[in-house]
């Protein structure tokens, strides 16, 4: 019983980590694109 819930929690944690990394990467890419556009404007 405990082993099953443990593996489930690990899967949940991995999913959360992947989601966090995805969000951070998207935000970073957005900021970089914005900076590049501003640089082109100058």
N, C-alpha and C positions, 0 to 999 in steps of 0.2 A: 504494500500500500504506500509506504513512505517513498520507496524507490520510484514509483510511478509519478507521484506528485513532484518529487525532486527533479526528474527529467523534464517534466512539464514546466517547472519554474525556470530551468536552464534554457529551455526553448524560448520562453517568454522574454528572458533577459537578453538572449541573443537577438531576438526580433527588435527589442527596444534599442539595443546598441546600433543595429543596422539602420533603424529609422533615424536615430540621432545623427549618425554619420551622414546619412543621405541629406537631412535638413541642413546640416552645417556646410556640406559641400555645395548645395544649391545656393545658400546664402553667400558663400565665398565667391562662387562663380558669378552671381549677380553683381556683387560689389566690384569684382575685377572688370566685368563688362562695362559697368557704369564708369569706372575710372578710365578705362580705355577710351570710351566715348568722349569723356571730358577732355582727355589728352588730345584727341583728334580735333575737338572743338578749338582748343588753344592753337 
